[in-house]
Amino acid sequence: MSNDLFCEIIAGERSAYVVSSDEVAVSFLDARPVFKGHVLVVPRVHVETLADLAEVGPFFERVQAMARAVEAALEAGGTFVAMNNRVSQSVAHLHVHVVPRNKKDGLRGFFWPRTTYDSAEETESYRDVIAKAL
């Protein structure tokens, strides 16, 4: 593994609100969510971009499952699923954003306002309800 934030989370060296974890990917709540319930899905293997990922199918099965879980758990109208490759990539480790969406939620284009959770308990409740929906 590399010395990036996501590798540290995967290795258990840094805390995160993990929603799911298996041999392919680790999913956890974004520390600076666009909307509450915003999940990052990261491959366990350290790769920087989608082009670098050998096992795309299994990884995107996890992304697909997370998008379903976020919608179901949060009764969201849909999800915004996105990734950056290098440009605007805040951590040089491939990651997919799964963001709950609803009509008139205020998200316009790619200007992402950020929010915070009110407490650790609130953060845990979002993690738990999404994990339960998987």
Phi, psi and omega in degrees: 000157179271180178258053176252165182307316184289323175297324177294320177295313180302320181282354182079015181272346180225139182282150177202160176271085185286127178268319178205155182206131173213194184290345183259316189212160172236133179239135182211159179292137175294133180291338178232072188291147170295310172226154179301135185099002178293120184247143171254132176249121183234140176288146177296322179287137180283112171223149182273323186228167177300321179299336181275347186275119181285316185260073184291317184304304180300323179296313182287342170296322178291319178298315180299315179297321180293320178299317177298316183295317180298314179299312183294313185293322186257005182051042180279151177289339180179192177222155170255118181244120187209159173211154172250149173241104181069292181294129182066014178272106185291333175234130183281058177214126181311133175206146180246131176272130172241106188246125177294140181229150172218153178303141179059034179277356176095352180283124181235118178057225182250022173269100188264102172292147180249155179230182176225158172279149182287334183197169175297324180297318179295319178300314179298323181294321176295314178303312185295318182291325178288316180300321180296328182282350180289000000 
